[in-house]
Amino acid sequence: MPDLMIGGIAISPGHRQSIDVRVAPMYTHDDMSISVQVIRGKRPGPTLFISGAIHGDEINGVEIIRRVLQHRSLNSLRGTLIAIPIVNVHGFLNHMRYLPDGRDLNRSFPGSPRGSLTGRVAHTFIEQIVSKCTHGIDLHTGARHRSNFPQIRADLDNPDAFAMTEAFGVPLAIDAKTRDGSLRACAGDAGIPVILYEAGEALRFDELYIRAGVKGVINVMRSIGMLPKSRSKKVPRPPIVSDQTSWLRAPESGILRTFAPLGGKVEKGQVIAMVADPLGADETPVVSPSNGVVIGRTNLPLVYEGDAIFHIAEYGRKVATVEKDVERFQEEHQLDDSITEPEAAGEAPIT
């Protein structure tokens, strides 16, 4: 296998290297850079990138990547793993979703070497990392005060992305076509399948969702031939796919009381929340418009009329199966279980 060049550094097969990839000069006279860890196996195989904090306040992925990098199974790696825990360094440092120019990095790909700071970050990430890969996993969470139940979003018409989605091992998948300017769209145009793992809330760690993310990344690496097959006899259950999701919005302004949990099954016409004024004089029910599963919801009990409060994925007649798979998933990753897999044992749970 030839050496791999990233940020002007050559990494040979069988070596592990941390690299600071320069992005752009700052007005403080410092340079913004992205830290990358590259692990190359001695034998050929796929090249996978895993990225976190493209939105700087979405930090679950940072911890997922840290744990993956400590996973013992990487001693048997074939091919190359490129890990980028923090893509949006400025946003991460400042607890912000965006970069200083106010632009969304995940709507700015492929970027430009002479554009705004966001455009330059996007261009560097594509040129120095994504273009050198065969597969990708991008890690995200919900926004501030909003949680997402673990789910994979991918263009499931792509057979490679579909196979990665099945291997990951979470119960829910959304057939989400790519958006212009997104990392998935840019990579897909170059023939690189990328799946997106959504789980948790911005600026928060969630142990259950982190465990599921670590296990999912390792599952994908096994499925594409980067790692040996698991010794466990358990086979990840394929997710149930939805191609229809909708946001349910607050009918009034007031105090929100929710009755449906993340991952919970809801039925058309079911009252899943109430909005009341602080004096308790008026209450307005929030009614589910369809049969489905809650894949996202607000955590903030103070809402204005029109605020998005529930994200519901429709599964039709499969909703009962989804409910059972969600329960099984939650039981499998409970905090009193062993840490993800034997190879990853030793991590104290975050509580």
C-alpha positions, 0 to 999 in steps of 0.5 A: 500500500502506498503512503497516505498524504494528509496535511502534507504528512505521509502516513505509512501502512501499519502506523498511527499519526495525529495531524493538525490540518491547517485551514485558514489564518485567523486575525489573532495571527494564529492558524485555525487547524483541524486535528485528525488521527489516522490509523493505518492497518498493515493490510489493504482495505477500505478507508473510512472517515468518522467525523464529529462536531460539524455543528460545533455544539453537537458533542456526543460524536466527540466522545464516540470517536474518542472511545472508538480510537481506544477500541482494542479491535483496531489492533486487527485493522485492515485499511485506514481509519481517519478520525476527526472528532472536532471539525468545527473547532471554532463552534466547539470552543464557543459552544456554538453551532456555526462558525464566526461568519454565521454559516452552517458548515453542513450546507457549505460543502464543497466550499472554496479555498478563497471563500469565507471561513466556513467555505475554507473549512469545508474545502479543506475537509473535502480535499484533505480527508473526504476525497481520500476515503471510500466510506464515511460516518458523520455523527450529529445530535439534535439542536439545543433543547432538542433531543433525537432518538438514535437513528441513521439518516442516509440515501437508502437508494445507494446500496452501499449506504443501505448496507452500512445503515443495516450494519450500524444496528439502531432500530430506526432509519430515515430514508433522507435524500441529500441536501445541496451543500451537505457533506452527504451530498458532496461525498455522494457526488464523488461516489463515497457513501456516507451515513449520518448518525443522529442521537441526543441533544446539543451540549450534552453527553448521553451514555446510552446513545454514545454506547450505541454510536461506538457499537454502530461504528465498529459494526460498520467497520466489520461489515465493510471488511476493516475489522474481523467479524464479531465473536458474538452470535448476536447479529444486528437487527436491520432497522425499520425504514421511514421515508415520511417524517413531519414536525408537530408544532405548538398550537398555542404559546405557554407551558408545555407538558409532554406525555410521549417519550423519545422512541415512543409509539404514537397513534393518530388522534392521540393527545401527546402533550398539553400547552397551558398558560401559567395561570392554568386558565386555558389548556390546549391539547397537542394531538398526533397527526399520524401513527408513528414514532417520536424520533425527536422532541423539544426538552424546553417546557416553554413554547411559542405558538408555532415552535417545533415540539415533536418530530414524528416518523411514520411507519404505517403498519410496522409501527408495532414492530418498531416499538418492540425494536426500540424497547429491545435497543434500550434494554441492550444499552442500559447503564448497568450492562457491560460497556458496549463490547468486551474489546471496549471494557474499562470505560466508566459510564457517564451519568 
